[in-house]
Amino acid sequence: MAGGNSFRMKELSNKRAIAAMPVAGSFRSIDFALSSMTNSGIQKVAVLTQYNSRSLNQHLSSSKWWNFGRKQGGLFVFPPMVTSDNDFWYRGTADAIHQNLDFLKECHEPYVVIASGDCVYKMDFSKVLEYHISKKADITVVCKDIPMTENVTRFGLLKMNEDSRIEQFDEKPMAASSHTISCGIYVLRRRQLIELIERSIEEGRHDFVRDVLIRYKEVKRIYGYKINEYWSNIASVESYYQTNMDFLRKEVRDYFFREYPDVHSKVDDNPPAKYNPGSVVKNSLVANGCIINGHIENSVIFKKVFVGENSVIKNSIILNDVYLGDNVYLENCIVESRDTIRAGSRYVGEDSVRIVIEDNARYVL
């Protein structure tokens, strides 16, 4: 599920879908779900796109990066289509599946994994499937306990009994009644999914969580599969910033980049990062293709970024293909991709993270 937009991402979602947001220097958000699927032995994957999907479609233009280029299976991208029977955009998660129901009906695999494209994690879906079968569940929901200090009202909250069967499910409530959140990952039988989706659409219901999970929780056997490993949703500016900052911690980097299985992504042919004399870099991620002349500290620098002389970057995220002039000062900022920051500019996020966008022409004819 990679079609949604999040207004909590503010200007960052003006260019791209949330699933295409850059993460950890060289990756996109959707890479983590696709990598978990290929590492779990899943061979057939459909990506449902809609909002601002050009960047995402370009990223998914070849399935070889995630090893889906097989004779059996493959990677399929399904945007909404106008047909003789339908002229709607996707009206919700259930409707997105319904508009591509023929794909599910033509498949032969007995089980389906539904996952969102805006989360950062590693997961073995085969273990979730084993749990699903052992519980004789109709639907299994992957969930995680969140610290009491965090605001969880933007997630689906659930409560389980001693046998891990879900007894209560509240989607984005006003007040938190639980700190166990749904991770947006579900496992169920393919035929069961087809039946539930067809029934929901017949009744004019278009949302998978509200109109399937919550509505059927008393009728169907819906279980929670709790995880303890790293998981993060990036659908707000604050969570996106914090997720990238998490990769500056050694244990998080080791978990994703040094421990098996690997995280896969589309590879660009860029030269290694170049650090010119006088540059200073401390506790930062710097991707390939960058040229660094200034001072960088506690920051994530994405691909093909140029940092001018005497520029200072602290606690910030610089997205792809940004040109920073000389004597620029950035602190607690996110700089949008393909931007040009004029020499001598100063941007500081005082109370929260500041999004920096300067519409300066880099090339003038």
C-alpha positions in Angstrom: 0.0 0.0 0.0 2.0 3.0 -1.3 -0.7 5.4 -2.6 -1.4 7.6 0.4 -0.6 11.2 1.2 0.1 12.6 4.7 -0.6 16.2 5.4 1.6 15.8 8.5 4.5 15.7 6.1 3.8 19.3 5.1 5.9 20.5 2.1 7.9 17.3 1.9 4.9 15.5 0.3 4.5 18.1 -2.4 7.0 16.3 -4.7 6.6 12.6 -3.9 4.5 9.9 -2.2 5.5 9.1 1.4 6.7 5.7 0.4 9.3 7.4 -1.8 10.7 9.5 1.0 14.5 9.2 1.2 15.8 7.4 4.4 19.3 6.9 5.8 21.3 8.5 3.1 20.8 6.0 0.2 17.4 4.4 0.7 13.7 5.0 0.1 11.0 4.2 2.6 9.5 1.5 0.5 12.8 -0.4 0.3 12.4 -1.7 3.8 9.0 -3.4 3.1 10.2 -4.8 -0.3 13.5 -6.0 1.2 11.6 -7.8 4.0 9.4 -9.5 1.5 12.2 -10.7 -0.8 14.2 -11.8 2.2 11.2 -13.8 3.5 10.9 -15.7 0.2 7.9 -13.8 -1.2 8.1 -13.9 -5.0 5.1 -11.9 -6.1 4.5 -8.3 -5.0 2.0 -5.7 -6.1 2.6 -2.0 -5.2 -0.6 0.1 -5.2 0.4 3.7 -6.0 -1.7 6.9 -6.4 -0.5 10.2 -4.9 2.5 11.9 -6.6 3.7 8.6 -7.8 6.2 9.6 -10.5 9.2 9.5 -8.2 8.1 6.2 -6.7 7.5 4.7 -10.2 11.0 5.7 -11.3 12.4 4.0 -8.2 10.5 0.8 -9.0 11.3 0.8 -12.7 13.4 -2.3 -12.4 12.5 -5.2 -10.1 16.1 -6.6 -10.1 17.2 -4.6 -7.1 14.9 -6.5 -4.9 15.3 -9.8 -6.8 11.7 -9.9 -8.0 12.7 -10.3 -11.7 11.7 -14.0 -11.8 9.7 -16.1 -14.3 7.5 -17.0 -11.4 6.2 -14.0 -9.6 7.6 -10.5 -10.1 7.1 -6.8 -9.0 3.9 -5.2 -10.3 2.9 -1.5 -9.9 -0.8 -0.7 -10.0 -1.9 2.9 -10.2 -5.7 3.6 -10.3 -7.2 3.1 -13.7 -10.3 4.4 -15.5 -12.3 1.5 -16.8 -15.8 0.9 -18.2 -17.0 0.0 -14.7 -15.0 2.4 -12.6 -13.7 6.0 -12.9 -12.7 6.6 -9.3 -9.3 7.2 -7.7 -8.6 4.8 -4.8 -11.2 5.9 -2.2 -9.5 4.0 0.6 -7.2 1.0 1.3 -10.0 -1.5 0.8 -11.1 0.2 -2.4 -7.5 0.1 -3.7 -7.4 -3.6 -3.2 -10.9 -4.0 -4.8 -9.8 -2.2 -7.9 -7.0 -4.7 -8.3 -9.0 -7.8 -7.2 -8.5 -9.5 -10.6 -4.8 -9.7 -9.8 -5.6 -11.5 -6.5 -8.1 -13.8 -8.1 -5.5 -14.9 -10.8 -2.9 -15.7 -8.2 -2.5 -19.2 -6.8 -0.7 -18.4 -3.5 -2.8 -19.3 -0.5 -1.8 -16.3 1.7 -1.4 -12.5 1.3 0.7 -10.1 3.3 -0.6 -6.5 3.3 2.0 -3.9 4.3 2.3 -0.1 4.1 5.2 1.6 2.3 5.9 4.3 4.8 7.5 2.3 7.6 11.2 1.5 8.4 11.8 -2.0 9.7 13.2 -5.5 9.0 10.9 -8.5 9.3 10.7 -12.2 8.5 7.1 -12.6 7.2 7.5 -16.4 7.2 7.5 -16.3 11.1 4.4 -14.1 11.0 2.8 -16.7 8.7 3.8 -19.6 11.0 2.2 -17.7 13.9 -0.9 -17.0 11.9 -1.3 -20.7 11.0 -0.6 -21.9 14.6 -3.3 -19.6 16.0 -5.8 -20.7 13.3 -6.3 -17.0 12.8 -8.5 -15.3 10.2 -6.3 -12.2 10.2 -3.0 -11.5 12.0 -2.0 -7.9 12.8 1.7 -7.1 13.4 1.8 -4.8 16.5 4.4 -3.2 18.8 4.4 -1.7 22.3 5.3 2.0 22.3 6.8 3.9 25.3 4.2 5.7 27.4 5.9 9.0 26.8 5.2 9.0 23.1 2.0 10.3 21.4 0.3 7.3 19.8 -3.0 8.8 18.7 -1.9 8.9 15.1 -1.8 5.1 15.0 -4.3 2.3 15.3 -4.4 1.2 19.0 -5.3 -2.3 20.0 -5.8 -4.5 23.1 -5.3 -8.2 23.2 -6.3 -11.0 25.7 -3.9 -13.5 27.2 -4.1 -15.6 24.0 -3.1 -12.5 21.9 -6.6 -12.3 20.3 -7.5 -8.7 19.6 -10.4 -7.6 21.7 -10.3 -3.8 21.1 -9.1 -1.8 18.1 -9.3 2.0 17.9 -8.2 3.7 14.7 -6.4 7.1 15.5 -8.4 7.8 18.6 -8.6 11.3 20.3 -7.2 9.8 23.5 -4.9 6.8 23.9 -6.5 3.8 25.7 -3.5 1.6 24.9 0.2 1.9 23.9 0.1 -1.2 21.7 0.0 0.1 18.1 -0.8 -1.6 14.8 2.3 -1.6 12.5 0.1 -1.6 9.4 1.1 -5.2 8.4 -1.6 -7.9 8.0 -1.6 -11.6 7.1 -4.7 -13.5 5.9 -5.8 -16.1 3.4 -6.2 -14.9 -0.1 -9.7 -16.2 -0.5 -10.7 -14.7 2.8 -9.3 -11.3 1.7 -11.3 -11.4 -1.6 -14.5 -12.3 0.3 -14.0 -9.5 2.9 -13.2 -6.8 0.3 -16.1 -7.7 -2.0 -18.5 -7.6 0.9 -17.2 -4.2 2.1 -17.4 -2.6 -1.3 -21.0 -3.9 -1.8 -21.9 -2.0 1.4 -20.1 1.2 0.3 -17.2 0.8 2.8 -13.7 1.6 1.5 -11.3 1.5 4.4 -9.5 -1.8 5.3 -8.9 -0.9 9.0 -12.2 0.6 9.9 -14.5 -1.5 7.6 -12.7 -4.9 7.9 -10.5 -5.2 11.0 -12.6 -3.1 13.4 -16.0 -4.2 12.0 -15.2 -7.9 12.1 -13.2 -8.2 15.3 -16.0 -9.9 17.1 -16.8 -12.2 14.2 -13.4 -13.2 12.9 -10.4 -14.6 14.8 -8.1 -11.6 14.6 -4.7 -12.0 16.5 -1.8 -9.7 17.2 1.8 -10.7 16.5 4.0 -8.5 18.7 7.5 -7.4 17.6 10.3 -6.0 19.7 12.7 -5.0 17.0 13.1 -1.5 15.5 10.1 -0.2 13.7 9.2 3.4 12.7 6.5 5.1 10.7 7.7 8.3 8.9 4.3 9.8 8.0 5.0 13.1 9.9 7.8 15.6 9.7 8.8 14.9 13.3 8.9 11.1 12.9 10.7 11.4 9.6 13.4 13.6 11.1 13.7 11.3 14.1 13.9 8.1 12.0 16.8 9.5 10.0 18.5 10.7 13.2 18.1 7.2 14.6 20.5 6.0 11.9 23.3 8.0 13.5 23.2 5.5 16.4 25.6 2.7 15.9 23.2 -0.1 17.1 20.5 1.0 14.5 23.1 1.2 11.7 24.5 -2.2 12.5 21.0 -3.7 12.7 20.0 -2.5 9.2 23.3 -2.5 7.4 25.6 -5.1 9.0 23.2 -7.8 10.3 21.7 -10.4 7.9 19.4 -10.1 6.0 20.3 -7.0 4.0 18.2 -4.0 3.0 18.1 -3.6 -0.8 17.6 -0.5 -2.9 18.1 0.9 -6.4 21.8 1.6 -6.9 23.0 4.8 -8.6 26.4 5.0 -10.3 27.8 7.9 -8.2 31.5 8.3 -7.2 32.4 8.1 -3.5 31.9 11.1 -1.3 34.8 13.6 -1.5 36.0 15.5 1.5 38.1 18.5 0.5 40.9 20.0 2.7 39.4 21.9 5.6 36.1 19.9 5.8 35.1 18.4 9.2 32.5 15.7 9.6 31.4 14.3 13.0 28.8 11.6 13.7 27.1 11.9 10.3 25.9 9.8 7.4 27.2 11.1 4.0 26.0 9.3 0.9 27.9 8.8 -2.4 28.2 11.6 -4.9 28.7 14.3 -2.3 31.4 17.0 -2.2 32.1 18.4 1.3 33.9 21.6 2.0 32.3 22.7 5.3 31.6 21.5 8.8 28.9 18.8 9.3 27.8 17.4 12.7 25.0 15.0 13.7 23.4 15.1 10.2 22.3 12.9 7.3 23.5 14.0 3.9 21.9 12.3 0.9 23.2 11.7 -2.6 24.9 14.3 -4.8 25.0 17.1 -2.2 27.5 20.0 -2.5 28.5 21.8 0.7 30.3 25.1 0.2 33.3 26.4 2.1 32.8 27.6 5.7 29.2 26.2 5.7 28.0 24.6 8.9 25.3 21.9 9.1 24.1 20.7 12.5 21.4 18.2 13.4 19.9 18.5 9.9 18.8 16.4 6.9 19.9 17.4 3.4 18.0 15.6 0.7 19.3 14.5 -2.7 21.0 16.9 -5.2 21.2 20.0 -3.0 23.7 22.8 -3.6 24.7 24.7 -0.5 26.7 27.9 -1.1 29.6 29.2 1.0 29.0 30.4 4.6 25.6 28.7 4.9 24.4 27.9 8.5 21.8 25.2 9.0 20.6 23.7 12.3 17.6 21.5 13.0 16.5 21.7 9.4 15.3 19.5 6.5 16.4 20.8 3.1 14.2 19.7 0.2 15.9 17.8 -2.7 17.3 19.6 -5.8 17.4 22.9 -4.0 20.0 25.6 -4.1 20.7 27.5 -0.9 22.3 30.9 -1.5 25.7 31.7 0.0 25.4 33.3 3.5 21.9 31.9 4.2 21.0 31.0 7.8 18.2 28.7 8.8 17.6 27.4 12.3 14.6 25.3 13.6 13.9 27.0 16.9 10.9 25.1 18.4 10.6 22.3 15.9 12.2 21.0 12.7 12.3 23.6 9.9 11.7 22.6 6.3 13.9 24.7 4.0 12.9 25.3 0.4 14.5 28.0 -1.7 13.3 28.3 -5.3 16.6 29.5 -6.7 17.6 28.8 -10.3 20.8 26.8 -10.3 21.3 26.9 -14.1 20.6 30.1 -16.0 20.8 30.1 -19.8 
